[in-house]
Amino acid sequence: MSYRTLQDFVAALESEGELARISAEVSPMLEVTEIADRVSKSPAAKTSIHAKTFDPLHANLGGKGLLFENVTGSSMPLLINAFGSYRRLELALGCADIGLEGLAAKVEQLVKPEPPAGIMEKMKKGLELAKIASFAPKVTKKGICQEVVKQGDEIDLLSLPVIKCWPDDGDPRKCGYPMSPQEAGTAEGEGRYITFAGIYTIHPDDASKAENMPRPSRNIGMYRAQLIDGKRTAMHWHIHHDGARHWRAWKKIGKPMPCAIVFGGESVLPYAATAPLPPGISELLFAGFLNNGSIPLVRCKTIDLHVPANAEMVIEGYVSTDAGEIGFDPRETPELGEGAVFEGPFGDHTGFYSLPDRYPIFEAECVTHRTNPIYPTTVVGLPPQEDYYLGKATERIFLPLLKTIVPDVIDYDLPMFGAFHNCAFLKIKKEYPLQARRLMHAIWGAGQMAWTKMLVIVDEDVDVHNHEEVMFHLCANVDPGRDVEIVNGPLDILDHAAPRLGAGHKIGFDATRKIKGEEVGGNPVRDWPNVLKMAEDIKEKVTQRWQEYGI
């Protein structure tokens, strides 16, 4: 089971030697980032015994979680890098004993259940289904997240230890746009961003339902929110995110969208907020599954939303639906319009600044928090950072689901240099001609994998987690005129190389052995050589003698 509150998780990290407390005064303006960035790329306090199999290059990195106790301009302590190693992530998800792949095995039981054979098996299966139903969130009357309630002039978001990550954050002029932060509407926030909070939204069709009625459209996303002033932030989401879809639905009916920015809670919640769940599967239900128990919710004080009762802090408010869509360029249209700011730029996980654009304004109506809360945050930047480990968790945990959608996949790897949406290595058991091409198009139609710009398909005997081995087969097995597939389609909007915002080209490389039926231009497939490999009996014999003679 995971930890009930963020502070329980912090206590566990400290007892495990995974936390460093920093009592010296540190500025939230760039200094926290520089410290956290150095620590995140240092050796891990403890190395996960499970992660070496799927990430041999980075399993030993991550340093310690950092608790800054004296942040300039704020009385609230700041937690960062708490999820920034495989070991700490395993602790957060309650799977330190079985690892992420052990957790994936539990997911596989859900997505590929075996039919019960006899009466005892049927009874057991019934109990399992009842247990799954118990993972759904439950509404409670009180929560520690509402021990302190602030409204009106008591609200001051600028007093929170919100960090500025990178020097150019929040200044469009740094990207060549003729618009200052004052003109963009964000100057008072000084380029500071909320980066590690769950953004809770709901579709208007589910709003105002009775407490005991299901609300299937409840959504948690982890979107960045740029500080505008003491009561407002920008709300940045990608056009394909559920939060953006909800916003468009509220815009259609001409009403502002209720929204809650939630910090902390059960230690599984940050991961659940980032998980690429299938349509109709609630992040809160998935969090209950990871938690092995339902997530208690409490109704917000001023808006019709429910939030985790065990959260550290909740900012309640509304997102303006007066704002126009993304794609605004001040060089072409000088007026932003109502309800929007020119958000960004923002140093992103790609290692580059994502460019500024028009995004709607969130205005706080109420701030609630527990007594003496901790403010969690993260650096978004060149990996490895916390989001790298969260992304690799998705790679492992959702492999069973990907295999259900695309059965050809044996295993896959999202290499760090690809920043998740740029590259994926996949292996298959090749059984027929052009099977790798079929896989490429299947992946480009599979949920969030659809944004992947570059695919490399290899045979089943290649270790996709050994990047040198994959590149060896890519270089050895690919003929550029025969084995490359280029398509046009949607891309991640953070891809600055795309010729259009969120759209461009993708490429797939068939690095498998070529077989009959994969001829090009009437030329037969040449005889394919075998890979050099030592006989197993000789390997075993030498291993025994190696140990015998102590070589």
N, C-alpha and C positions, 0 to 999 in steps of 0.2 A: 504494500500500500504506500502511496505517496504521502507527502506532508500536508497537514491540514491548513497551515498558514505559511506565508512567506517567512515569518520570524521563526517558526518551527524549523523550516528548511535551513535558515541561516545558522541556527543553533546546531543542527546536524552537521553542516559543513565545518563549523568550528571544531566540533568534537572529532571529526574525521581528519583534521589537519588540512582542510581544503579552503580555509578562509584566512585572509589577512586584514586586520583592522588598521586603518590609517587615521591617526589622531591629529596629524599636522593639517593646518588650513590649506585647502586646495581650491582653486577657482574652477567653476563649471565651464568657463570659457576656454576651451581647448586643452587645459591642463589635465583634466580627468581623462580625456581621450588619449593623450600622449602616454600617460601612465598605464592605462588599461591596454592600449595597443602593444606596448612593450611586454607587459605581463602575459597577454594572450598568446604571444608567439614564443614564450619561454617554455622550458620543460614543465610538464604537469606535476602537480604535487604528488599524485598517485596515478599510475597508468592503468587503464582498464585492461583486464586480462582477456576481454572479449573482442575489443575493437581492432586488434592487430590483424585479424583475419581479413577484414574488409577495408581497412585504411592503414596499411603498414607505414605509410609516410608520415602520418600526422597523429597517430594514436597516442604518442607520448608528449603532445603539446597541450598548452592551455594554462599553465601557471596556477594561480589560486583565484578564487573569488575575492573581490575587494569590497570592503565596507568603509566608505569615507565618512567619518564621524564629524567632520568640521568643514562643511562646504561653504565657501564665501557667499554671503547674502541669503543664507537659508538656515533654519534651525533643524531641518530634517536630514537624517543620515541618508546616504546614497549607496545603493548596492549595484555593483556591475561585475560582469564576467562570472556570475554565479552559475550559468549554464555553459560556460566556455571550455569544457573538457568532456571527454566521453564518460569519465568516472562520475563527474558531478551531474551530468545529464541522466545517467543511469540511476543515481540516487534520487533525482527529482521525479523520475518516472516509476520509481519503485521496482526497478529491475536490475539492481546491482548484482544479484546472484545469478541471473540468467542472461544478462546483456540485452542489447537491442534485438539481436536475432532470436533470442528466446521469446521476447515480446512479439516478434513477428510470427513465431509459431502459434502463439495464442490468437493472433489476428487470422491466421490461416484456418484455424478451427472454426472461426465464425464465417469466413467467406466460402469455405469448402467443407461443410459438415458432412460426415459420413452418415448414411441412413441407419437408424437403429435396427439391430438384427432380431432381438427378442424382447420379451416383456420387461426385463430388468434394464436393458439398454434404452427402451422407450421411456421408462420412468426416469432414468438418469438424464436423458435428453430433455424431458419435460422440466426437470429441475434446473438444467442449464439455461433453458429459455426463460424460465421465471427469474433466474439470476440476472440475465441480460436486461430484462424489463426493469429490474430494480436499479439499474444504472441511470435511469432517467432522472433529471434534476427534480428536486422537491422544494416547493415554496415554504419558507418559514416566516414567522412574524418578526423576528429580531435578528440582527447580525452585528458582529463587532465592527463592520465597515461603517456603521452609523452611530458609533459612540459619540462622535462630535459632528455637528451639523452647522454649516456656514452658508449664509445667503446674503444677497444684496452687497453692501459695501464690505462685508467680511471676506468676500472672495477676492483673492489675489494670486493668480497663477504665476506671476513673476516672482513670488516669494518661494516657489518650489525650486529644488536644485536641478532644474532642467538644463541639460548640457548643450553647448555648441560644440559639434564634433570636429569640423574642419574649417580652415580659414575663410573659404569663399561661401560658406553656407549662408543662404538668405540674402545674397546681394546679386541681383540679376546683371548688374554692370560687369561683374567678373566673367560672365559668359558672353559679353558683347551686346547685351540688350540695353537700349537707351531708357532705362527705367531704374530709378534709385529705390532703395528699400522704403523711403517715405512715399514715393509715388506708387510702389507696389502694395502699400498698406500694411507693411510688416516691420517697420523700423524699430518700434518699441521692444519687440521680441528679441532683437539683436542676433538673429540667426540661430536661436535655440529651438531644439526639437524634442518633443516627447517621442521616444523610440521603442519603448518596451511595455506598452499597455494594450490590453484587449479593448477593441472598439466594438461595443454592443449595439446592434441595430435590429430592426424588425420590419417586415413588409406591412404596409398599411392594412392589408386584408386580415392580418392576425392581431392588429392593435385593438385595444379596448375590449378584448375578450375577458370573460370572467376568470377569476383566479384559478379555478379548477379545470379550465378548458385548455387543451393542448395548443401550443403555439409553434407549429413546425418550422416557421421561417426564422426563428431566433438565430442570429448569426453573431459569431465572434471573429473579427479579423484583427491582424496586427498591422495597422497602418500608421504612418508617421503623422504627427500633428505639429505644425510649426507655430510657435507662440507669436501672437499678434500683439496682445497687451494683457492686462491683468485679468480679463474676463473672456478673451477670445483666442481661438487657434484657427489655423487653416486645417482642412480635413483632406488628406491626400490618399486616394485609392486608385488602383488601376481599373480601367473601364470594364474588365471582365470579372472583377471581384463582386461578391454578394453584397457588400456594403454599398458599392456604386449602383448595383441593380436596385437595391432598396431605395436609394436616393432618387433614382429616376422614377420609381413608382410613386413616391411622395410628391415629387415635382409634377407628375402628371395630374394629381388631384389638387395641386396648388396649396399644399400645407407644408410647413417646416417639419423636418424629420427628427423625431426624438432619438437621442444618442447618448450613450454613457461611455466614458473613458475610465477603464478599470485597471488598477494597479494591484498586483499580488494576488492573493488567494491560494487555493490549493496548488502545489508545486507542479501539477500536470497541466495547468491551464495555459501557460505560455506556449507549450508545444501544441496543445489542442487547437489553439488559435491559428497556428501556422499550417496545420495538417490539411492536405489536399483531399478532403472528404468527398465522396460521391454525393450527387444532388439528393436532398431529402434526409441526409444523415446529419444530425445536430452535433456541433462541436461540444456542447455540454453533455450529450449522451456519450460521445467518444471519451471525453474527460472522465466521466463516471466509470467507463470501462477501464481506462488506465488507472484510475484511482481505486478500483475494486469497490466502489461505493458511490452513491449519488452525490452530486454537488448541490449543497443547500443554497437556495436563492432567496433574496429579500427584495421586496418591491422598492423602487426608487422613491424618493421623497417628493419629487416635482414632475416626473415624467412617467409615462406608462411603459416602463421597462423593468425587468427583474435582473439583478446582478448578484454575483457570488457574495454570500453573507460573510465569508471569511476574508474578504479583500482588505488590503491595507487602506485604500483610498478610492473614491469614486467621484468623478466629475460629471454631473448631470447637465444636460442642455439640449439644444436644438441645432440642427444644421440647416442653414438657409437653403431653400430650393429656388431662390431667385437667380442664382448664378447661372451663367452660360456654360456650355460644354467645354472640354479641354480643346486645345488646338489654338489658343489665343497667342497672338504675336503683336506686341506693342509697336513694332515697326510698320505694321499694316493697319491695325485698328487701335487708336490711342485710348479708347474708353474700355475699362474692364467690365463695367456694368455693376448692377446691384448685387450685394450678397456674396462677393468674391474678392479674393486677393490674388496677386501674382506670386504664387508659392515657389520657393526654391531660389537658387540651385541647392542641391543637397548631396553631400559626399556619400556615395552608395556602395553596396556590397560588390559591385562590379569593379571597384577600384577607380572609378571615374565619378565626376559630378553628374547627377541626373539634371537635365535642363529645367528651368522654371516653366510653369504653365498656370493657367487659371484653375483654381480650386475653390470650393465653397467654404464659407465661414461657419465655424461652430461657436456658439455663444453659451457660456456656462450660466445655469440657473441656480445651481446648488453644488457645494462640495461637501462630501461626508468622508470621514476617516475614523480609524480606530485611534485610541489614545496612543501617542508616541509612535506614529507610523514610520515605516522605512520606504523610501522612494526607489523603485527598481528602474534601471535604465540599461542601455547597451550602446556600444559603438557600432555604427554601420560603416564598414570600410573594407579595405583589401583583406581578404581572408588569410588565415583563419581568425574569425571572431565568433561570438556566440551563435550567430545565425548559421555559420558553417556547420556546427555540430547539430543544430536543430534540423538543418537540411539533410545531413547524412542520416539522422534518425528516420526521417521520412523515406529515404532511399531503402533502408533496411526494413522498417515496419510495414511499408506498403508494397514490398516486393510480392507477397502473396496475392494482393488485390490486382497488381499489374499482370501477374501470371494468369489470373482468372480472366481478365479482359483480353490479354494477348498471350495465349498459351504457348506460343513459340519461345518466349523468353525463359531462359534458364537462370540467368543472373544479370545484373547490370551494375554500373558504377557511374556516379556523377563526379568527375574529377574536380578538384578544387580550382584548377586554372580555368575551368569552364563557367565558374560562378553560377552553377546549377542550370541556368537556362541556355547556356551556350554550347554544351557538349555532353554527350552520354555515350558510354561504351556498353554494348549488349552482346550476349553470346547465345547461340542457338545450336540445336542439334539439326544439322542440315540434312533434309530428306528429299528435296525436290528443287528443280531449277528456279532461280529468281526468288527463292524464299526470303532472302535478305531484303529484297525490294519490297515484298509484301509486309515484312516487319516494319520497315521504315514508315510506310504509309499508315500502318496500324498505330505506331507510336505517335505520329503526327496528328492522330485523331483521338488520342487517349487522355482526356482530362487535362491537367496542367503540363503533362509531358508534351502536349501539342505545341508548346512554345519553344521546344528544344531546337536550336539552330543547326547543330552538327551532330550526326550520328555515325558511329563506327560499329559495324556488325562483324563479329568474329565467331570462329567455330567453338564447339563445346570444350575442347581441350585447352583453350586459352584462358588464363586467369585475368578477368576483367579488372581486378583490383591491383594488378601489376601493370602499371602504365607503360613501362618500358617494353613489356611483352606485347601489349596491345599495339604500340607504335611499331614494333618489329614486324608484326603481321600486316599492319596497314601498309608499311613500306614495301614489304615483300610480295603481298598477294593482290595488290590493286593495280589494274591498268586504267589510267585516267580516262581513256576513251570508252571503256566498257563497264567499269565498276562504280561509276559516280552517278548519283541521282540528285538533280537540283529541282526544287519545287518553289512555288510562290505561295505565301500564306501569312497568317498572323504570327507576330513575334512579340516577345516581352517589350513593353513600352520603354524599359530601361536600356534597350539595345540601341546605343547611339550610332552604330554602324548601319542600321537599317535605312534604306532609302526613303521610307515613309514612317510616320509615327505609328509604332505597333504593327508594322507590316513590311514584309520583304522576302528574302530568299532563304531557303534552308537547303542543307546539303547532306547527303548520306553516302557513306563509303562501304561498299561490300568487300570486306577483307577476309571473306571465307574462301575455302578451296573451291575452284570452279569445276563444274561437272557438265556432263552432256545435257544439252538443252540451253546452255548459256552462251551459245555461239554468237558472234557478231559478224555481220556482213558475209555470211556463208562460210566463214572460216571455222573449222572444227576446233573444239577446245583441246588444247595441247595436253599431253600427259602431265599430270600434276605430281611433283616429287613429294616424298614423305619428309616430315620434319625430323631433324637429328634427335635421337632419343636413345639413351643407354638401356640395355636389357635389364629388366627388373631383378633377375637372379644375380647378376653381376653387381648391381647397386647394393643389394642386400648383403652379398658376400663381403664387399669392400667395407660396408658400414660395420659389420661384425669385427672384421680384422682391424679396422681403424680404432675401435674401442679396445680391442685386445692388446694392441701394441701402443696405445696411448698417443697416437699421432696427432 
